[in-house]
Amino acid sequence: MGGPNTTSRSGLALQAAKARYFLSNNTVDFYRRVRSLWRSTMNRLPEEEGLEVKFEHRAYFVPGTRNAPATGSLNSGDAASDSGLYLDLMKRVLANVIYSRAVPEKFSDGRRDEIRRQGGAWPAMAHTMIGMKRLDNLQFCIEDVIGKKVRGDFIETGVWRGGACIFMRAILKARGVSDRIVWLADSFEGLPKPDAAKYPEDAGLRLHAVPGLAISLEEVMLNFREYGLLDEQVRFLKGWFRDTLPKAPMERLAVLRLDGDMYESTIEALEHLYPKLSPGGYVIVDDYGAVPGCRRAVDDFRKREGITEKIEEIDWSGVFWRRAG
């Protein structure tokens, strides 16, 4: 007898749970609880009034036959469906909000949870540092372009351990989308040394000297494999943005997510990739509120190109806007 079918009602959630194996010593207990959650959900979904499922100290309401909506919400997912539970679980696994103790102990549990939610720390073990609010935003943008049939692939420029792109691929899998590609653009060697002569806004930055920001291509690919999501719908652009982005092979983009921190990395991504963004597509900028050089690059580009779409705030750092058309 083989393993669970990853496209079945329970398979997606069980697959996300198994991906915790190398991150936690509590995997057996976690796997048991996920199986129990799915068993109770599947057995009781036909009830008229629905049921409340308690899991990881959180309560979820799963609508029954009387009040089940066509689309609901569990964070940004649909609570009544297997894919909604799977994607909610994926977000918490990728951000490691379940077992992580990466946030210093001087913070209370409530403060620690808020820091994780806001993406305010560089976690030791998680596959993404962007936090739950930015993951929710990413899910909203991707599901919106899928639902509205906005043409194009998805790309992140600056991927760290790959967590945000892993989540992009998970959404495509959960929604049964097979005609879009998730692109990962990164040097996989860390950030470039500042070119202060060309980009004075980056002068004094020392991000290139931070070892924890240099994650190899092999490690990112391994992370995708651990979630069962490394396939032909995931492609890598390895190298400095100035070399790879001018010749990036995708024809159209529906979601452009920028996480390059620096003025140089941000402006190069916008100059080479924004022209490929379809009307109705989204630009997400991870470091707009955190790094002055990133903010300046976005503002300079928007002014130069006459972009007037409103910038929406996600949290203290991230922003996004939807291209008109």
BELTATA-V242538 format. One record per pair of residues at least 24 apart in sequence whose C-alpha atoms are under 10 Angstrom apart, sorted by the first residue. I is the first residue (numbers start at 1). J is the second residue. D is the distance in whole Angstrom. If there is no record, write none. Layout:
((I J D) (I J D))
//
This chain:
((6 173 9) (6 174 9) (6 228 9) (7 82 10) (7 83 9) (7 173 8) (7 174 8) (7 175 10) (7 176 9) (8 82 8) (8 83 10) (8 174 10) (9 38 8) (9 42 8) (9 81 8) (9 82 5) (9 83 8) (9 86 10) (10 34 9) (10 35 8) (10 37 10) (10 38 6) (10 39 8) (10 41 10) (10 42 9) (10 82 7) (10 83 9) (10 85 10) (10 86 9) (11 35 10) (11 38 10) (11 82 9) (11 83 10) (11 86 9) (12 82 8) (12 83 7) (12 85 9) (12 86 6) (12 87 9) (12 89 10) (12 90 9) (12 170 9) (12 173 9) (12 174 8) (12 227 10) (12 228 10) (13 37 10) (13 38 8) (13 82 8) (13 83 8) (13 84 10) (13 85 7) (13 86 5) (13 87 8) (13 88 9) (13 89 7) (13 90 8) (14 38 9) (14 86 8) (14 89 10) (15 86 9) (15 90 10) (15 226 9) (15 227 7) (15 228 8) (16 86 7) (16 87 9) (16 89 7) (16 90 6) (16 91 10) (16 92 10) (16 93 7) (16 94 9) (16 170 10) (16 226 9) (16 227 6) (16 228 9) (17 86 9) (17 89 8) (17 90 8) (17 93 8) (17 227 9) (18 226 8) (18 227 8) (18 228 10) (19 90 9) (19 93 8) (19 94 10) (19 223 9) (19 224 10) (19 225 9) (19 226 5) (19 227 5) (19 228 8) (20 93 7) (20 94 9) (20 96 9) (20 99 10) (20 226 9) (20 227 9) (21 226 9) (22 125 10) (22 226 9) (23 93 9) (23 96 9) (23 99 9) (23 100 9) (23 125 7) (23 126 8) (23 127 10) (24 96 10) (24 98 10) (24 99 7) (24 100 9) (24 125 10) (25 99 9) (26 99 8) (30 56 9) (30 98 10) (34 89 10) (38 82 9) (38 85 9) (41 80 9) (41 81 10) (41 82 9) (42 82 9) (45 80 9) (50 80 9) (56 98 7) (57 98 10) (60 85 9) (75 132 9) (75 133 9) (75 135 10) (75 136 7) (75 137 10) (75 139 10) (75 140 10) (76 133 10) (76 135 9) (76 136 6) (76 137 8) (76 138 9) (76 139 7) (76 140 6) (76 143 9) (77 136 9) (77 139 8) (77 140 8) (77 143 9) (77 171 10) (82 174 8) (83 170 9) (83 171 8) (83 173 9) (83 174 5) (83 175 7) (83 176 10) (84 171 10) (84 174 8) (84 175 10) (86 170 9) (86 171 9) (86 174 8) (87 136 10) (87 139 9) (87 167 8) (87 168 10) (87 170 7) (87 171 7) (87 174 8) (88 132 10) (88 135 10) (88 136 9) (88 139 10) (90 135 10) (90 163 10) (90 166 9) (90 167 7) (90 170 8) (90 171 10) (90 227 9) (91 128 9) (91 131 9) (91 132 7) (91 133 10) (91 134 10) (91 135 7) (91 136 8) (91 139 10) (91 163 9) (91 164 9) (91 166 10) (91 167 7) (91 170 10) (92 116 10) (92 117 10) (92 126 10) (92 131 9) (92 132 7) (92 135 9) (93 126 8) (93 127 8) (93 128 10) (93 163 10) (94 125 9) (94 126 6) (94 127 5) (94 128 6) (94 129 9) (94 130 10) (94 131 9) (94 132 9) (94 135 9) (94 161 10) (94 162 9) (94 163 6) (94 164 8) (94 166 8) (94 167 8) (94 227 10) (95 119 9) (95 123 8) (95 125 9) (95 126 5) (95 127 6) (95 128 5) (95 129 7) (95 130 8) (95 131 6) (95 132 7) (95 135 9) (95 163 8) (95 164 9) (96 123 8) (96 124 10) (96 125 7) (96 126 5) (96 127 8) (96 128 8) (96 129 9) (96 131 9) (96 132 10) (97 126 8) (97 131 9) (97 132 9) (99 125 10) (99 126 10) (100 124 8) (100 125 7) (100 126 8) (101 125 9) (102 126 9) (117 315 10) (118 314 9) (118 315 7) (118 316 7) (118 317 8) (118 318 10) (119 315 9) (119 316 9) (119 317 9) (119 318 10) (120 290 10) (120 316 9) (120 317 9) (122 212 9) (122 213 10) (124 212 9) (125 161 10) (126 161 8) (126 163 8) (127 159 10) (127 160 8) (127 161 5) (127 162 6) (127 163 5) (127 164 8) (127 166 9) (127 220 9) (127 223 8) (127 224 10) (128 159 9) (128 160 7) (128 161 6) (128 162 7) (128 163 5) (128 164 6) (128 165 9) (128 166 9) (128 167 10) (129 160 9) (129 161 9) (129 162 10) (129 163 8) (129 164 9) (130 163 9) (130 164 8) (130 259 10) (130 286 8) (130 287 10) (130 317 9) (130 318 9) (131 164 10) (131 315 10) (133 314 7) (133 315 7) (133 318 9) (134 164 9) (134 284 9) (134 286 8) (134 314 7) (134 315 7) (134 317 9) (134 318 7) (134 319 9) (135 163 10) (135 164 7) (135 167 8) (135 168 9) (135 314 10) (136 314 9) (137 284 9) (137 314 7) (137 315 10) (137 318 9) (137 319 9) (137 320 9) (138 164 8) (138 165 10) (138 167 9) (138 168 8) (138 171 10) (138 255 9) (138 257 9) (138 282 10) (138 284 8) (138 314 10) (138 320 10) (139 164 10) (139 167 8) (139 168 8) (139 170 10) (139 171 7) (141 254 9) (141 255 7) (141 256 10) (141 280 10) (141 281 8) (141 282 7) (141 283 9) (141 284 9) (141 320 9) (141 321 10) (141 322 9) (142 168 7) (142 171 8) (142 172 9) (142 254 8) (142 255 7) (142 281 9) (142 282 8) (143 168 10) (143 171 8) (143 172 9) (143 175 9) (144 254 10) (144 280 9) (144 281 9) (144 282 9) (145 254 7) (145 255 8) (145 278 10) (145 280 7) (145 281 6) (145 282 8) (146 172 9) (146 175 9) (146 177 8) (146 180 10) (146 254 9) (148 280 8) (148 281 10) (149 254 9) (149 280 9) (149 281 10) (150 252 10) (150 253 9) (150 254 6) (150 255 9) (150 277 10) (150 278 7) (150 279 7) (150 280 6) (150 281 7) (150 282 10) (151 180 9) (151 251 10) (151 252 7) (151 253 7) (151 254 6) (151 255 10) (151 277 9) (151 278 6) (151 279 9) (151 280 9) (151 281 8) (152 179 9) (152 180 7) (152 181 8) (152 182 10) (152 250 8) (152 251 7) (152 252 4) (152 253 4) (152 254 4) (152 255 8) (152 256 10) (152 276 8) (152 277 8) (152 278 7) (152 281 8) (153 179 9) (153 180 5) (153 181 5) (153 182 6) (153 183 8) (153 233 10) (153 250 7) (153 251 8) (153 252 6) (153 253 5) (153 254 5) (153 255 7) (153 256 9) (153 276 10) (153 277 9) (153 278 10) (153 281 10) (154 180 7) (154 181 6) (154 182 5) (154 183 6) (154 184 9) (154 234 10) (154 250 9) (154 252 9) (154 253 6) (154 254 6) (154 255 5) (154 256 6) (154 257 8) (154 277 10) (154 281 10) (154 282 10) (155 181 8) (155 182 6) (155 183 4) (155 184 6) (155 185 7) (155 234 10) (155 235 9) (155 236 10) (155 237 10) (155 250 9) (155 253 7) (155 254 9) (155 255 6) (155 256 5) (155 257 6) (155 258 8) (155 273 9) (156 182 8) (156 183 7) (156 184 5) (156 185 6) (156 186 9) (156 255 8) (156 256 6) (156 257 5) (156 258 6) (156 259 7) (156 260 9) (156 269 10) (156 284 9) (156 285 10) (157 183 9) (157 184 6) (157 185 5) (157 186 6) (157 187 10) (157 237 9) (157 241 8) (157 245 9) (157 256 8) (157 257 6) (157 258 5) (157 259 6) (157 260 6) (157 261 10) (157 265 8) (157 266 8) (157 268 10) (157 269 7) (157 270 10) (157 273 10) (157 285 10) (158 184 7) (158 185 6) (158 186 5) (158 187 8) (158 188 9) (158 190 9) (158 191 9) (158 213 10) (158 241 9) (158 257 9) (158 258 7) (158 259 5) (158 260 5) (158 261 8) (158 265 8) (158 266 10) (158 269 10) (158 286 10) (159 183 10) (159 184 6) (159 185 7) (159 186 6) (159 187 9) (159 188 8) (159 213 10) (159 215 9) (159 220 9) (159 257 10) (159 258 9) (159 259 7) (159 260 8) (160 184 10) (160 186 8) (160 187 10) (160 188 8) (160 189 10) (160 190 8) (160 212 9) (160 213 6) (160 214 7) (160 215 6) (160 216 9) (160 217 10) (160 219 10) (160 220 8) (160 259 9) (160 260 10) (161 188 9) (161 212 10) (161 213 9) (161 214 9) (161 215 6) (161 216 8) (161 217 9) (161 219 7) (161 220 5) (161 221 9) (161 222 10) (161 223 7) (161 224 9) (162 186 10) (162 215 9) (162 217 9) (162 219 9) (162 220 6) (162 221 8) (162 222 10) (162 223 7) (162 224 8) (163 220 9) (163 223 8) (163 224 8) (164 257 9) (165 220 10) (165 224 9) (165 234 9) (165 257 10) (166 220 9) (166 221 10) (166 223 8) (166 224 6) (166 225 10) (166 227 8) (166 228 10) (166 229 7) (166 230 9) (166 234 9) (167 224 10) (167 227 10) (167 229 9) (168 229 10) (168 234 10) (168 255 10) (169 224 9) (169 229 7) (169 230 9) (169 231 9) (169 233 8) (169 234 7) (170 224 10) (170 227 9) (170 228 9) (170 229 7) (172 233 9) (173 229 8) (173 233 10) (177 233 10) (178 232 10) (178 233 8) (179 233 8) (180 233 7) (180 234 9) (180 253 9) (180 254 9) (181 231 10) (181 232 8) (181 233 5) (181 234 6) (181 235 7) (181 250 9) (181 253 9) (182 232 9) (182 233 6) (182 234 5) (182 235 6) (182 236 9) (182 253 10) (182 255 10) (183 233 8) (183 234 6) (183 235 5) (183 236 6) (183 237 7) (183 248 10) (183 249 10) (183 250 9) (183 253 10) (183 256 10) (184 217 10) (184 220 10) (184 234 8) (184 235 6) (184 236 5) (184 237 6) (184 238 8) (185 235 9) (185 236 6) (185 237 5) (185 238 6) (185 239 8) (185 240 9) (185 241 7) (185 244 8) (185 245 8) (185 248 9) (185 258 10) (185 260 10) (185 269 10) (186 214 10) (186 215 9) (186 216 9) (186 217 9) (186 236 8) (186 237 6) (186 238 5) (186 239 6) (186 240 7) (186 241 7) (186 244 9) (186 245 10) (186 259 10) (186 260 9) (187 214 8) (187 215 9) (187 216 8) (187 217 8) (187 237 8) (187 238 5) (187 239 4) (187 240 5) (187 241 8) (187 243 10) (187 244 9) (188 213 9) (188 214 6) (188 215 5) (188 216 5) (188 217 5) (188 218 9) (188 219 9) (188 220 9) (188 237 10) (188 238 7) (188 239 7) (188 240 9) (189 213 8) (189 214 5) (189 215 6) (189 216 6) (189 217 8) (189 238 9) (189 239 8) (189 240 9) (190 214 4) (190 215 7) (190 216 9) (190 240 10) (191 240 9) (191 260 8) (191 261 9) (191 262 9) (191 265 9) (192 240 8) (192 241 9) (192 260 10) (192 262 9) (192 264 9) (192 265 9) (194 262 8) (194 263 9) (194 264 8) (194 265 10) (195 263 10) (195 264 8) (196 264 10) (198 264 9) (199 262 9) (199 263 7) (199 264 6) (199 267 10) (199 293 9) (199 297 10) (200 263 9) (200 264 9) (200 293 9) (201 262 8) (201 263 6) (201 264 9) (201 292 8) (201 293 5) (201 294 9) (201 296 8) (201 297 9) (202 261 10) (202 262 6) (202 263 6) (202 264 7) (202 265 10) (202 291 10) (202 292 9) (202 293 6) (202 294 9) (203 262 10) (203 263 10) (203 293 9) (205 262 8) (205 291 10) (205 293 10) (207 261 9) (207 262 9) (240 265 9) (241 265 7) (241 266 9) (241 267 10) (241 268 7) (241 269 7) (241 272 9) (242 268 7) (242 269 9) (242 272 9) (243 268 10) (244 269 10) (244 272 10) (245 269 7) (245 270 10) (245 271 9) (245 272 6) (245 273 7) (246 271 9) (246 272 6) (246 273 8) (247 272 8) (247 273 10) (248 272 8) (248 273 8) (250 276 8) (251 276 7) (251 277 9) (251 278 10) (252 276 5) (252 277 6) (252 278 6) (252 281 10) (253 277 5) (253 278 6) (253 279 10) (253 281 7) (253 282 9) (253 283 10) (254 278 6) (254 279 8) (254 280 8) (254 281 4) (254 282 6) (254 283 9) (254 322 10) (254 323 10) (255 280 9) (255 281 6) (255 282 5) (255 283 6) (255 284 8) (255 322 9) (256 281 8) (256 282 6) (256 283 5) (256 284 6) (256 285 9) (256 320 10) (257 282 8) (257 283 6) (257 284 5) (257 285 6) (257 286 7) (257 320 9) (258 283 8) (258 284 6) (258 285 5) (258 286 6) (258 287 8) (258 288 9) (258 294 10) (258 318 10) (258 320 10) (259 284 9) (259 285 6) (259 286 5) (259 287 6) (259 288 9) (259 294 9) (259 318 9) (260 285 9) (260 286 8) (260 287 8) (260 291 10) (260 294 8) (261 285 9) (261 286 8) (261 287 6) (261 288 8) (261 290 8) (261 291 6) (261 292 9) (261 293 8) (261 294 6) (261 295 9) (262 287 9) (262 288 10) (262 291 7) (262 292 8) (262 293 6) (262 294 5) (262 295 9) (262 296 10) (262 297 8) (263 291 9) (263 292 8) (263 293 5) (263 294 5) (263 295 8) (263 296 7) (263 297 5) (263 298 8) (264 293 8) (264 294 8) (264 297 8) (265 293 10) (265 294 8) (265 297 9) (266 293 9) (266 294 6) (266 295 9) (266 296 9) (266 297 6) (266 298 7) (266 301 10) (267 293 10) (267 294 8) (267 295 10) (267 296 9) (267 297 5) (267 298 7) (267 299 10) (267 300 8) (267 301 7) (268 297 9) (268 301 10) (270 297 9) (270 298 8) (270 301 7) (270 302 9) (271 301 8) (271 305 10) (274 323 10) (277 322 10) (277 323 8) (278 322 10) (278 323 7) (278 324 9) (278 325 8) (279 322 8) (279 323 5) (279 324 5) (279 325 5) (280 321 10) (280 322 6) (280 323 5) (280 324 6) (280 325 6) (281 321 9) (281 322 6) (281 323 6) (281 324 8) (281 325 9) (282 320 7) (282 321 6) (282 322 4) (282 323 6) (282 324 9) (283 311 9) (283 319 8) (283 320 5) (283 321 6) (283 322 6) (283 323 8) (284 311 10) (284 312 9) (284 313 10) (284 314 9) (284 318 7) (284 319 6) (284 320 4) (284 321 7) (284 322 9) (285 311 10) (285 313 10) (285 314 10) (285 317 8) (285 318 6) (285 319 5) (285 320 6) (285 321 9) (286 314 9) (286 315 10) (286 316 10) (286 317 6) (286 318 4) (286 319 7) (286 320 8) (287 316 9) (287 317 5) (287 318 6) (287 319 8) (288 313 9) (288 316 9) (288 317 6) (288 318 6) (288 319 6) (288 320 9) (289 313 9) (289 314 10) (289 315 8) (289 316 6) (289 317 4) (289 318 6) (289 319 8) (290 316 7) (290 317 5) (290 318 8) (291 317 8) (295 319 10))
//
